């Protein structure tokens, strides 16, 4: 398996999980009488808990504001805990409070809302959830063709890089993985550490990786 295949497989694993969460959420929304409520979303938890693990550190459904009649803003979001059961994120969702968390401002929400089928945002420091350098994968959830929210997953950059590092180290020369903004996610060289920005160079070759938005960059 080539390094490109490995990266694609890693992304496909996370997006495959999100497809499951998307489909389960859409079924709930389509079959719940009287409108979907936050208590209905609790039925997603067995699936979320089963899919959380060392790779997928956070997972859930984030509702379009106003979707749920009992909660104008809502996240059915759970985090992996290696020492115990998953933990639910406690975010301030009251717009009147100074610490209100307006998740609609984040690219992992706006990209799917604007029609992007698969989005990978980051790396960024996730101050709300974990204080970890993270990537957020997300897909839109549609019911009857209407956008109702996103299914999303957090992957720590250190986990992403550790998973790929053995294959990256087998390659000669400088090789690294970037997002669609040119920000480095994983690398086999200290010259290009996670978070640094690659603007393109005649000395490097850039290879897009499927529909992931990621690219493999290698020194010529």
C-alpha positions as CSV (number, residue, x, y, z in Angstrom):
1,X,0.0,0.0,0.0
2,X,1.4,3.4,-1.0
3,X,1.5,6.4,1.3
4,X,-1.3,7.9,-0.8
5,X,-3.4,4.8,-0.3
6,X,-2.7,4.9,3.4
7,X,-3.8,8.6,3.7
8,X,-6.9,7.9,1.6
9,X,-7.8,4.8,3.8
10,X,-7.4,6.9,7.0
11,X,-9.6,9.6,5.7
12,X,-12.1,7.1,4.3
13,X,-12.3,5.4,7.7
14,X,-13.2,8.7,9.5
15,X,-15.6,9.7,6.7
16,X,-17.2,6.3,6.7
17,X,-17.9,6.7,10.4
18,X,-19.5,10.1,9.7
19,X,-21.6,8.6,6.9
20,X,-23.0,6.2,9.5
21,X,-23.8,9.1,11.9
22,X,-25.3,11.1,9.1
23,X,-27.6,8.3,8.0
24,X,-28.6,7.4,11.5
25,X,-29.4,11.1,12.2
26,X,-31.4,11.5,9.0
27,X,-33.4,8.4,9.8
28,X,-34.3,9.8,13.2
29,X,-35.3,13.2,11.8
30,X,-37.4,11.6,9.1
31,X,-39.3,9.2,11.3
32,X,-39.8,11.2,14.5
33,X,-43.4,12.4,14.9
34,X,-43.9,16.0,16.0
35,X,-40.3,17.1,15.1
36,X,-36.9,15.9,16.2
37,X,-36.0,16.7,19.8
38,X,-32.7,16.6,21.7
39,X,-33.9,13.6,23.7
40,X,-34.4,11.7,20.4
41,X,-30.8,12.3,19.5
42,X,-29.8,10.2,22.5
43,X,-30.6,7.2,20.4
44,X,-27.4,8.0,18.5
45,X,-25.3,7.3,21.5
46,X,-24.7,3.5,21.1
47,X,-23.3,4.2,17.6
48,X,-21.2,7.1,18.7
49,X,-19.8,5.2,21.7
50,X,-18.9,2.2,19.5
51,X,-17.0,4.4,17.0
52,X,-15.1,6.5,19.5
53,X,-11.5,5.4,20.1
54,X,-7.9,6.4,19.9
55,X,-8.3,7.7,16.4
56,X,-11.7,9.4,16.6
57,X,-11.4,11.4,19.8
58,X,-14.7,13.3,19.4
59,X,-17.9,12.4,17.5
60,X,-21.5,13.5,17.1
61,X,-24.2,15.5,15.4
62,X,-24.4,19.3,15.5
63,X,-27.9,20.7,14.8
64,X,-28.8,23.7,12.6
65,X,-30.0,26.4,15.1
66,X,-33.8,26.3,15.3
67,X,-34.0,22.7,14.2
68,X,-35.0,21.3,17.6
69,X,-38.2,22.7,19.3
70,X,-36.8,22.0,22.7
71,X,-33.3,23.3,22.2
72,X,-32.5,26.2,19.8
73,X,-28.8,25.3,19.8
74,X,-27.7,21.7,20.4
75,X,-24.7,19.3,20.0
76,X,-25.0,15.6,20.5
77,X,-21.2,15.5,21.0
78,X,-19.2,12.9,22.9
79,X,-15.5,12.5,23.6
80,X,-13.3,9.4,23.9
81,X,-11.9,8.8,27.4
82,X,-9.2,6.1,27.5
83,X,-9.8,5.8,31.3
84,X,-13.6,5.4,31.3
85,X,-16.8,5.8,29.4
86,X,-17.2,8.6,26.8
87,X,-17.9,12.1,28.1
88,X,-20.5,14.5,26.7
89,X,-19.2,18.0,25.8
90,X,-20.7,20.7,28.1
91,X,-20.7,23.8,25.9
92,X,-22.5,27.1,26.7
93,X,-25.4,27.2,24.2
94,X,-27.3,30.2,25.6
95,X,-26.7,33.2,23.3
96,X,-27.3,35.6,26.2
97,X,-24.2,34.3,28.0
98,X,-20.7,35.8,27.4
99,X,-19.2,32.3,26.9
100,X,-21.8,31.3,24.3
101,X,-20.4,28.9,21.8
102,X,-21.6,29.8,18.3
103,X,-20.6,26.8,16.4
104,X,-22.1,28.1,13.1
105,X,-19.0,30.3,12.7
106,X,-16.6,27.4,12.3
107,X,-15.6,26.2,8.9
108,X,-16.4,22.6,9.8
109,X,-20.0,23.7,10.0
110,X,-20.1,26.3,7.3
111,X,-18.4,24.2,4.6
112,X,-21.0,21.4,4.7
113,X,-23.8,24.0,5.1
114,X,-22.6,25.5,1.8
115,X,-22.6,22.2,0.0
116,X,-19.2,20.7,0.6
117,X,-19.8,16.9,0.8
118,X,-16.6,16.2,2.8
119,X,-14.6,18.7,4.8
120,X,-11.4,18.5,6.8
121,X,-10.7,21.6,8.9
122,X,-7.5,22.2,10.8
123,X,-5.0,21.7,12.2
124,X,-6.1,24.1,15.0
125,X,-6.0,24.1,18.8
126,X,-9.3,22.9,20.0
127,X,-9.7,25.2,23.1
128,X,-13.3,24.2,23.7
129,X,-13.0,20.4,23.8
130,X,-9.5,19.2,24.5
131,X,-6.9,21.9,24.1
132,X,-5.3,19.5,21.6
133,X,-4.0,20.3,18.1
134,X,-6.9,18.8,16.1
135,X,-8.5,18.1,12.8
136,X,-12.3,18.2,12.4
137,X,-13.9,16.1,9.7
138,X,-17.5,16.9,8.8
139,X,-20.3,16.0,6.4
140,X,-23.7,17.6,5.9
141,X,-26.9,15.9,7.2
142,X,-29.8,16.4,4.9
143,X,-33.5,15.5,5.4
144,X,-35.7,15.8,2.3
145,X,-32.9,17.7,0.6
146,X,-32.8,20.3,3.4
147,X,-29.7,20.9,5.5
148,X,-30.3,20.1,9.2
149,X,-26.8,20.1,10.6
150,X,-23.5,18.2,10.4
151,X,-22.0,15.0,11.5
152,X,-18.5,15.7,12.7
153,X,-15.4,13.9,14.2
154,X,-12.3,15.2,15.8
155,X,-8.9,13.5,15.2
156,X,-5.8,14.7,17.1
157,X,-3.0,15.7,14.8
158,X,-0.5,13.7,16.8
159,X,-2.6,10.6,16.3
160,X,-3.0,11.3,12.6
161,X,0.7,11.8,12.2
162,X,1.7,8.8,14.3
163,X,-0.5,6.6,12.2
164,X,1.2,7.7,9.0
165,X,4.7,8.3,10.2
166,X,6.0,4.7,9.6
167,X,5.0,4.9,6.0
168,X,6.3,8.5,5.7
169,X,9.7,7.5,7.1
170,X,10.1,4.9,4.4
171,X,10.1,7.6,1.7
172,X,13.3,9.2,0.5
173,X,13.6,13.0,0.9
174,X,11.2,15.5,2.5
175,X,7.6,14.4,2.4
176,X,4.6,15.8,4.1
177,X,0.8,16.0,4.1
178,X,-1.0,19.3,3.8
179,X,-4.6,20.5,4.0
180,X,-6.4,22.5,1.3
181,X,-4.8,25.7,2.7
182,X,-1.3,24.3,2.5
183,X,-1.0,23.8,6.3
184,X,1.2,20.8,7.2
185,X,-0.5,18.0,9.1
186,X,2.1,15.2,9.0
187,X,5.7,15.1,8.0
188,X,8.8,13.0,7.9
189,X,11.1,16.0,8.3
190,X,11.7,18.6,11.1
191,X,11.9,21.2,8.3
192,X,8.1,20.9,7.8
193,X,6.4,20.5,11.2
194,X,2.7,20.2,11.8
195,X,1.1,23.6,11.5
196,X,3.7,25.2,9.2
197,X,2.4,26.5,5.9
198,X,3.6,25.4,2.5
199,X,2.9,27.9,-0.3
200,X,4.2,25.8,-3.2
201,X,7.7,25.5,-4.6
202,X,9.3,24.4,-7.8
203,X,11.4,22.1,-5.7
204,X,8.4,20.1,-4.6
205,X,5.7,18.0,-6.2
206,X,2.1,18.2,-4.9
207,X,-0.3,15.3,-5.4
208,X,-4.0,15.8,-4.4
209,X,-5.4,12.8,-2.5
210,X,-8.9,12.0,-3.8
211,X,-11.7,14.1,-2.6
212,X,-10.2,14.6,0.9
213,X,-8.8,18.1,0.3
214,X,-5.4,16.7,1.5
215,X,-2.3,16.6,-0.6
216,X,1.0,14.7,-0.5
217,X,4.0,17.0,-1.0
218,X,7.4,15.5,-1.9
219,X,10.8,17.1,-2.7
220,X,11.9,16.6,-6.3
